[in-house]
Amino acid sequence: MYKILVSPILFLFDAERIHYFVCELLQFAFKIPFVPRILRSVYTYDHPDLVQEVAGLKFRNPVGLAAGFDKNAEMVDELEALGFGFIEIGTVTPRPQPGNEKPRLFRLKKDKALINRMGFNNKGAAVAAAKLANRKSKILVGGNIGKNKDTPNDQALDDYLICFRQLFDVVDYFVVNVSSPNTPGLRDLQEKGPLTALLRELQKKNKEKFNPKPIFLKIAPDLTLSQLDDIIDIVKETGIAGVIATNTTISRADLRTSQAEIDKAGAGGLSGAPLAHRATEVIRYICDKSNHAFPVIGVGGIGSAQEAVDKKNAGASLLQLYTGFIYEGPGLVKDICKSLVRK
């Protein structure tokens, strides 16, 4: 019903505006006493075979929502009712920032893809922390953290540490985002030297805590094999929990959408179906080359149960959705869970 009746109507409107409208509608509906129960009965699929422990955390199922959908941790309880096994909020920065100029989110319908150049628009770490402190559900939550746009790279560590401190008591794991293409210069932090220093210091502060939290690194799909080798070395050297592969791509190769429409959308990260194969390649390479030394969370182009199974077969311990969730609807989570049980 979603693909036949709902999405054709939603897709008539500006992508960012309709996103916020749908979120507000879901929040409103969730206040009606019987609605949360109905949503859970329709979209949630629980099975003992889906429960798994990764990085010391127990997930009710391996299908999570990627960062970017709920930037300010405003919908964790509502999204839990749609069957996700975990929610990743953010990307959160120390100070609030408006992000890049609008329009900044575009659909490529023929490719089941999105181009975004949001630019870490969010209300700041303090707001996200307050929201999470008041949530009711017990679903696992990850905090995806980044730096403010106007923070120079040589001061980026300070921003990540601020976010780490403010979110520590209210998230279950952290994600270090140095791979978004929409903050100028951010991807330079993926180079071995600065990335090692950043993660080493974060992990140092983490280990000082009574209950350290798993820290994952989110990487770009555009890295070369030698850069992926560096990532493996860095993860092992710094002792962080693992990797999230992958973020959006700057590539525009092999799209069905017309070049004129692509040019009109302009710069930004591409997500969705065109990313599926590359993301799976990166997952498989990291898992095989590292001899499965650490968990990999697979994300990128999962728009069907089969694509989810492909990423699990490539070595992914957990999965995340975003663009596929937009195009296929909330029923995709349940479909994937059922497929993983049958696998």
Secondary structure, DSSP 8 states (H G I E B T S, - for coil): -IIIIIHHHHTTS-HHHHHHHHHHHHHHHHTSTTHHHHHHHHH----GGG-EEETTEEESSSEEE-TTSSTTS--HHHHHTTT-SEEEEEEE-SS-B--S-S--EEEEGGGTEEEE---S-BS-HHHHHHHHHT-----EEEEEE---TTS-GGGHHHHHHHHHHHHTTT-SEEEEE---TTSTTGGGGGSHHHHHHHHHHHHHHHHTSSS---EEEEE-TT--HHHHHHHHHHHHHHT--EEEE---B---TT-SS-HHHHHHH-SSEEEEGGGHHHHHHHHHHHHHHTTS-S-EEEES---SHHHHHHHHHTT-SEEEESHHHHHH-THHHHHHHHHHHH-
